[in-house]
Structures are given as C-alpha cells and as structure tokens.
C-alpha cells in the first residue's frame, strides 16, 4: 500500500510565499481586500506553527491602474512606474490593515536587481530581512517598479521570490498562481496533459513543458516558475507551485497535504558567496571557452586560465561578473574576472606564463579563480 506523499511545506522552518496579481486583484479592478485578508489569516496560522514567513506580493501596478482609471496595462516604462508608485500605497495599506488585526507588524521592502548585484547592498538586504524576521515582523517584498528600467528589473516576481529565497536561506519557495501546477504540456492545447506531482528542480525537460505566457495582468508564466525553482534550488530550497484559488491552500500545505507541483532541490547547497555570484541576472561580458576549459571548470573544479578562452565580448572591467559559455552558446559558469575586456582580448589563447610579457604586468595567473566562479 502506497503512503500518501507529505507536502514539503509541513517540515519547512522558513518560507518565501509569492502571491501573483491574479490572486490579489479583482480582474484588474484594484486590490481585492477580502482576498488579502484570507492570505493574511493563513500566514498568521503558519507563524503560529513556528514558521518564518516572507511574502513576495504582486499587485501594485494593478492597484495603480485602478486608481488612475486605466483599463489596460501600459507598455511604457514611465507609465508602469507611475502606476506602481500610486498602487504601492494601496497594496501596503491593505496588508498593514489586515495584519494589524492580529497585532502583527509588517515591513515594506522594495528591491531592484542592482540591490542584489552589489555585494554590499546584498549583505545589507540580507541583514535587514534577518533582523525583521527576528523581530517577528512580516516582510512584504515587491520589485521596486517605481525606479527600475528594462535593464535592471527582475522581470517577474517569480524570479524575485527565488532570489529572496536564496538571500535568506529559506527552506521552501511557494509560488501561488491561478493554475493547479505544472503540466506535462499546455492543458489548453493538449487534452492528454497531466499534472506533475513531483519532479527535480532544474530538470531541463521541465522548461520544455512550461512554455507559454502568463495572464494579462502579470508578467510571469509557468516557465518563469520553473526557472525560479531552478534558481531557488541553488541554495537547497525546494519549490511548490500551487493554485492559489484552492481553499486554505497554505494551511493545508503546512498540514502536510500534497497540492500542486513540488520541484525538489537535489543539488548541493551553494555557499553564500557562490549563491551571490550565481544569482546575478545581468552579466558584464561573455567568454567563449574551448572544450578543454569547459571540462576543467565543469568536471575538474579548476580555475579558468586565459589559454582556454576562445573569444570575449562586452566592455567589462576587472572584478566584474562575466559568463562562461561553450562553443554552442550554453552558459556553463560565471565568475569575477581578473582582467578587463581589453586585457582579456590580448591574453586569450595564451598561457599564463606569457601574461606579464604581453601586458607588462601580471595580477593573477587565472582569468577567473575557482573561488570566484560558480557553475550554472
């Protein structure tokens, strides 16, 4: 007799919960305060079980659109920023009011990619979140749409949820959506599609299953959730993708009920510095490696030497993050480079013993030291 699978959430100590726009708004008509209250009640119940909860919440732009009388999500970045600025007021007010009924304080945290790409700001954000958790405050996190541009936006709150999961070493990331979970194919097009109960986070087959767009209000689709689970797994966190329209979905998950799709982290947990390197969304440049260098990095755990680099692209400076790609364009690693792009162009394909003769000096024999490199 098979024993029913117990939800990963039941044994988790620290959770990051992402709630999408479709679960917080009245089909674009602003924040649904009754829905917010239902989410808050469940989060309060999770905290009563001894769980730390950090909430990543969408909804600011939808609320701003309602307040401004807009019926269609704008494409212009300045209009999105304006809607976010207006709507953030209503979103935070709704959460603050709902949590205050239980005597719980909340904190608003607005992040951009640059906050996590800069090592000092990354550590500051981490310390702030740990302090808030220690004070029994519920952090409510959103992308800082008011100041972001296309170059620095996370792109969706699924990715933001994964980055926060890495940031605070959470056990489980819960992505609540308006779908039952991840299907083997798009159920709207394939009647034979079946719901996946459990899979390995990072399995490349999942990305093929998850193609497709999100709702008209949100930016994320199922693919962003699969990629977020892959990112969360880098810090050892598993991900649950579940239908937020299910009654009491959070408390049922915490009670051990299996709901939606579990994407289990089976990879070795990265150290904090390696997590930071891996979780940069933007790269300052690109290095293309020969097969020997790819093998040295991926199988032998070695540093990257100039002789193994076939070409480089981008205007990066010493100390910036660059991606390492194989001949087919697949990123295999990323790390902090010891030489600028101009210097790298001069020493690529050359042995380290010739660096000083070519450049007139040598900072490091490696182009990227293994301590500053992480496989992806």
C-alpha positions in Angstrom: 0.0 0.0 0.0 1.4 3.4 -1.0 1.7 6.0 1.7 0.4 9.4 0.6 3.1 11.9 -0.1 3.6 14.5 2.6 4.0 18.1 1.5 7.5 19.6 1.8 5.9 22.7 3.4 5.0 20.7 6.5 8.6 20.3 7.7 9.9 23.6 6.5 11.0 26.2 9.0 11.4 29.3 6.7 9.1 30.0 3.8 9.0 32.5 1.0 5.5 32.9 -0.4 4.9 34.6 -3.7 1.3 35.7 -4.5 0.5 36.7 -8.0 -1.6 39.6 -9.3 -4.5 37.4 -10.4 -4.9 36.2 -6.8 -4.9 39.7 -5.2 -6.9 41.8 -7.6 -10.5 41.9 -8.9 -9.6 41.2 -12.6 -7.6 44.4 -12.8 -10.1 46.4 -10.7 -7.6 47.1 -7.9 -6.7 45.2 -4.7 -9.3 42.6 -3.5 -9.1 43.4 0.2 -11.1 40.3 1.1 -8.5 38.2 -0.7 -5.7 40.0 1.1 -7.4 39.2 4.4 -7.6 35.5 3.5 -3.9 35.3 2.7 -3.1 37.2 5.9 -5.2 34.8 8.0 -3.3 31.8 6.5 0.1 33.4 7.1 -0.8 34.1 10.7 -1.7 30.4 11.0 1.7 29.4 9.6 3.5 31.7 12.0 1.6 30.1 14.9 3.2 26.8 13.8 6.6 28.3 14.3 7.3 29.1 10.7 9.1 32.2 9.5 7.3 33.8 6.5 8.5 36.3 4.0 5.8 37.5 1.5 6.6 38.5 -2.1 3.5 40.2 -3.3 2.4 41.4 -6.7 -0.5 43.8 -7.2 1.0 47.3 -7.0 0.6 48.1 -10.7 -2.9 46.6 -10.9 -3.9 48.8 -8.0 -2.3 51.8 -9.5 -4.1 51.2 -12.8 -7.4 51.1 -10.9 -6.7 54.3 -9.1 -5.7 56.0 -12.3 -8.7 54.7 -14.2 -6.6 52.7 -16.7 -8.2 49.6 -18.1 -5.1 48.2 -20.0 -1.6 47.6 -18.7 0.7 50.2 -20.2 3.8 49.3 -22.1 5.7 52.5 -21.5 8.1 52.1 -18.6 7.4 55.6 -17.2 3.7 54.8 -17.1 4.3 51.5 -15.3 6.5 53.3 -12.8 3.7 55.8 -12.2 1.1 53.1 -11.7 3.4 51.2 -9.3 4.1 54.4 -7.3 0.3 55.0 -6.9 -0.6 51.4 -6.4 2.1 50.6 -3.8 0.2 52.8 -1.4 -2.9 50.8 -1.6 -1.2 47.4 -1.6 0.8 48.2 1.6 -2.2 49.7 3.3 -4.2 46.6 2.6 -1.6 44.3 4.1 -0.9 46.6 7.1 -4.6 46.8 8.0 -5.1 43.1 7.7 -2.1 42.1 9.7 -2.8 44.8 12.4 -6.0 42.8 13.3 -3.7 40.2 14.7 -1.2 42.6 16.3 1.5 41.8 13.7 3.8 44.4 12.3 4.7 44.5 8.6 7.7 46.0 6.7 7.8 47.1 3.1 10.9 46.0 1.2 11.3 47.3 -2.4 14.2 45.7 -4.4 15.9 46.1 -7.7 18.4 43.8 -9.3 21.1 46.3 -8.5 20.4 45.9 -4.8 21.4 42.2 -5.1 24.1 42.6 -7.7 26.1 44.9 -5.4 27.8 42.7 -2.8 27.5 45.3 0.0 23.8 46.1 -0.7 23.1 42.3 -1.0 24.5 41.8 2.5 22.6 44.8 3.8 19.4 43.5 2.5 20.1 40.0 4.0 20.9 41.5 7.4 17.7 43.7 7.3 15.5 40.7 6.5 17.0 38.5 9.2 16.5 41.3 11.7 12.9 41.8 10.7 12.3 38.0 11.0 13.9 38.0 14.4 11.5 40.8 15.5 8.5 38.8 14.3 7.8 41.3 11.6 6.4 40.1 8.3 8.5 41.5 5.4 6.4 42.3 2.3 8.6 42.4 -0.7 8.0 43.7 -4.2 10.1 44.8 -7.1 10.8 48.5 -7.0 8.9 49.2 -10.2 9.0 53.0 -9.4 12.7 53.2 -10.2 13.5 50.2 -12.3 14.2 50.3 -16.0 14.3 47.5 -18.5 18.0 46.9 -17.8 17.6 46.4 -14.0 14.1 44.9 -13.5 13.9 41.3 -12.2 11.2 40.8 -14.9 8.7 39.0 -12.7 8.0 38.3 -9.1 8.7 34.6 -9.5 12.4 35.4 -10.1 12.3 37.9 -7.2 10.8 35.2 -5.0 13.7 32.8 -5.9 16.3 35.5 -5.2 14.8 36.3 -1.8 14.7 32.5 -1.1 18.4 32.4 -1.8 19.0 35.6 0.2 17.5 34.4 3.4 18.3 30.6 3.1 14.6 29.7 3.1 13.6 26.0 3.0 10.7 26.2 0.6 9.5 28.7 -2.0 5.8 28.7 -2.6 4.6 30.1 -5.9 0.9 30.7 -5.8 -0.8 31.1 -9.2 -4.1 30.7 -11.0 -3.1 27.2 -12.3 -3.2 23.9 -10.5 0.5 23.4 -11.1 2.9 22.3 -13.8 1.5 20.1 -16.5 3.4 17.8 -18.9 2.1 20.0 -21.7 -0.2 23.0 -22.1 -3.6 21.7 -20.9 -5.3 24.3 -23.0 -3.9 22.7 -26.2 -3.2 19.1 -25.2 -6.1 17.2 -23.7 -3.7 14.4 -22.7 -1.6 16.8 -20.5 -1.4 15.6 -16.9 -0.4 17.4 -13.7 3.1 16.7 -12.4 3.0 15.9 -8.7 6.8 16.0 -8.1 9.9 16.5 -10.2 13.5 17.5 -9.8 14.1 21.3 -9.8 16.5 22.1 -12.7 15.4 19.2 -14.9 15.8 20.7 -18.4 12.7 18.8 -19.6 10.5 20.9 -17.3 11.4 24.0 -19.2 10.0 22.5 -22.4 6.8 21.5 -20.6 6.4 25.0 -19.2 6.5 27.2 -22.3 3.7 29.8 -22.6 2.7 33.2 -21.4 1.2 34.4 -18.2 -2.0 36.4 -17.6 -2.8 39.8 -18.9 -2.1 41.4 -15.6 1.1 39.6 -14.5 4.4 39.2 -16.3 5.2 35.6 -15.3 4.1 32.4 -16.9 4.8 28.8 -15.9 8.2 28.9 -17.5 9.3 31.7 -15.1 8.2 29.5 -12.2 10.2 26.5 -13.4 13.3 28.8 -13.8 12.6 30.3 -10.4 12.6 26.8 -8.9 15.9 26.1 -10.6 17.3 29.2 -9.1 15.9 28.5 -5.6 17.5 25.0 -5.7 20.9 26.6 -5.7 20.5 27.4 -2.0 19.0 24.0 -1.3 15.3 25.2 -1.4 12.5 23.3 -3.0 9.6 24.9 -4.7 5.9 24.3 -4.6 3.7 25.6 -7.5 0.1 25.6 -6.4 -3.3 27.0 -7.2 -3.9 30.0 -5.0 -7.7 29.6 -5.6 -7.7 26.4 -3.6 -9.4 26.9 -0.3 -6.9 27.4 2.6 -4.1 26.3 0.3 -1.3 27.5 2.6 -2.6 25.9 5.8 -3.3 22.7 4.0 0.2 22.6 2.6 1.5 23.2 6.1 -0.6 20.4 7.4 1.1 18.0 5.0 -1.4 17.9 2.2 0.0 17.5 -1.3 -1.3 20.3 -3.5 0.1 21.3 -6.9 3.6 20.5 -8.1 6.7 20.1 -5.9 10.0 20.8 -7.6 12.6 19.3 -5.3 16.1 20.6 -4.8 18.6 17.8 -5.1 21.7 19.7 -5.8 24.4 20.6 -3.3 23.7 23.8 -1.5 25.9 26.7 -2.6 27.8 28.8 -0.1 26.6 32.3 0.5 29.2 33.9 -1.8 28.7 31.4 -4.6 24.9 32.0 -4.3 25.5 35.7 -4.8 27.6 35.0 -7.9 25.0 32.5 -9.3 22.1 34.8 -8.7 23.2 37.8 -10.7 20.7 38.3 -13.5 23.0 40.6 -15.5 26.4 39.8 -16.9 29.0 42.4 -17.8 30.5 40.3 -20.5 30.8 36.9 -22.2 33.7 34.5 -22.6 33.6 31.6 -25.0 35.7 28.6 -23.9 37.3 25.8 -25.8 36.3 22.2 -24.8 39.3 21.7 -22.6 38.4 24.8 -20.5 34.8 23.7 -20.2 35.9 20.3 -19.0 38.4 21.9 -16.5 35.6 24.0 -15.0 32.7 21.6 -15.0 34.4 18.3 -14.3 37.7 19.1 -12.6 36.8 22.1 -10.5 39.7 24.2 -11.8 40.1 27.9 -12.4 39.7 29.5 -15.8 43.0 30.2 -17.5 43.4 32.6 -20.5 44.6 29.8 -22.7 41.2 28.2 -22.6 39.3 31.3 -23.8 38.5 31.5 -27.5 36.8 34.9 -27.6 35.3 37.6 -25.3 32.5 40.1 -25.7 31.4 43.1 -23.6 33.1 46.1 -22.1 33.7 44.6 -18.7 36.3 45.8 -16.2 38.4 43.9 -13.7 36.2 42.4 -10.9 33.0 42.4 -12.9 30.8 39.4 -13.4 31.1 37.6 -16.8 29.5 34.4 -18.2 31.5 31.5 -19.5 29.9 29.8 -22.5 30.7 26.7 -24.5 31.0 26.6 -28.3 27.2 26.0 -28.6 26.4 29.2 -26.6 25.4 27.3 -23.4 26.4 29.1 -20.2 28.4 26.7 -18.1 29.7 29.0 -15.4 30.0 32.7 -14.3 32.6 34.5 -12.2 34.5 37.6 -11.3 37.1 38.3 -13.9 40.7 39.3 -13.0 41.3 41.3 -16.2 39.4 43.9 -18.2 37.9 43.1 -21.6 40.7 44.9 -23.4 43.3 43.0 -21.4 41.5 39.7 -21.9 41.4 40.2 -25.7 45.2 40.4 -25.6 45.9 37.4 -23.5 43.2 34.9 -24.6 44.5 31.7 -26.1 47.8 32.4 -24.4 49.4 30.5 -21.5 49.5 32.3 -18.1 53.3 32.4 -18.3 53.1 35.0 -21.1 50.7 37.4 -19.4 53.5 39.6 -18.0 55.3 39.8 -21.4 52.0 40.7 -23.1 50.5 43.2 -20.6 53.7 44.4 -18.9 52.4 43.1 -15.6 50.5 40.2 -14.1 47.8 40.5 -11.5 46.7 36.8 -11.3 47.7 33.8 -13.4 44.0 32.9 -13.7 41.4 34.8 -15.7 38.8 33.7 -13.1 39.9 32.0 -9.9 37.8 29.0 -8.9 36.9 30.7 -5.6 35.2 33.5 -7.6 33.5 31.1 -10.0 30.2 29.1 -9.9 28.8 26.6 -12.2 25.3 27.3 -13.6 
